[in-house]
């Protein structure tokens, strides 16, 4: 949530970042959309793609989501391993 209590959608944030990447300055975007410079810089960091290979890019937000999903899958995997061990002992 921003200082003024407005929640912006990811779509809106991406549009602002796209405008910046197309050449609009942060100060112009700040004035035009009523969003602070700091917030726009945060969105740029969050939504700007990073090249992870010659053919693939990922944003910071996507990377964080992937890390979270990997942690969830690792936890599920550990639970399944323990359950398998329990069932194997009961035979």
C-alpha positions in Angstrom: 0.0 0.0 0.0 1.3 3.5 -0.8 1.6 6.5 1.5 -1.8 7.8 0.4 -3.5 4.4 1.1 -4.1 3.5 -2.5 -3.4 -0.1 -3.6 -2.1 -0.4 -7.1 -2.6 -3.5 -9.3 0.3 -5.3 -10.6 -1.0 -4.5 -14.1 -0.8 -0.7 -13.3 2.7 -1.1 -11.8 3.9 -3.0 -14.9 2.4 -0.3 -17.2 4.4 2.4 -15.3 7.6 0.3 -15.5 7.0 -0.2 -19.2 6.6 3.6 -19.7 9.8 4.1 -17.9 11.6 1.5 -20.0 10.2 3.2 -23.1 11.9 6.4 -22.1 9.7 8.3 -19.6 11.6 9.7 -16.6 10.7 8.7 -13.1 10.0 12.3 -12.2 7.5 12.6 -15.1 5.8 9.4 -14.2 5.6 10.5 -10.6 3.9 13.8 -11.5 1.6 12.2 -14.2 0.3 9.3 -12.0 0.7 10.8 -8.5 3.0 8.1 -7.3 6.2 8.9 -5.4 9.6 8.5 -7.1 10.6 6.0 -4.4 7.6 3.8 -5.2 8.3 3.9 -8.9 11.9 2.9 -8.4 10.7 0.0 -6.2 8.3 -1.1 -9.0 11.2 -0.8 -11.5 13.3 -3.1 -9.4 10.4 -5.5 -8.9 9.1 -5.7 -12.5 12.2 -5.2 -14.7 13.3 -8.4 -16.3 16.7 -9.9 -15.5 18.3 -12.1 -18.2 18.8 -15.6 -16.7 19.9 -17.2 -20.0 20.3 -16.2 -23.6 16.6 -16.9 -24.2 14.9 -16.3 -20.9 14.2 -13.3 -18.5 12.6 -13.3 -15.1 11.5 -10.4 -12.9 12.5 -10.0 -9.3 8.9 -10.7 -8.3 8.7 -13.9 -10.4 12.1 -15.0 -8.9 10.7 -14.5 -5.4 7.6 -16.4 -6.2 9.7 -19.3 -7.7 11.8 -19.4 -4.5 8.7 -19.6 -2.4 7.2 -22.4 -4.6 10.5 -24.3 -4.4 10.4 -24.1 -0.6 6.8 -25.4 -0.5 7.7 -28.3 -2.8 10.7 -29.2 -0.7 8.5 -29.2 2.4 5.9 -31.4 0.6 8.7 -33.7 -0.5 10.0 -34.1 3.0 6.5 -34.9 4.3 6.0 -37.5 1.6 9.4 -39.1 2.5 8.5 -39.3 6.1 5.0 -40.8 5.3 6.6 -43.4 3.0 9.0 -44.4 5.8 6.1 -44.7 8.3 4.1 -46.8 5.9 7.1 -49.0 5.1 7.6 -49.8 8.8 3.9 -50.8 9.2 4.3 -53.7 6.7 
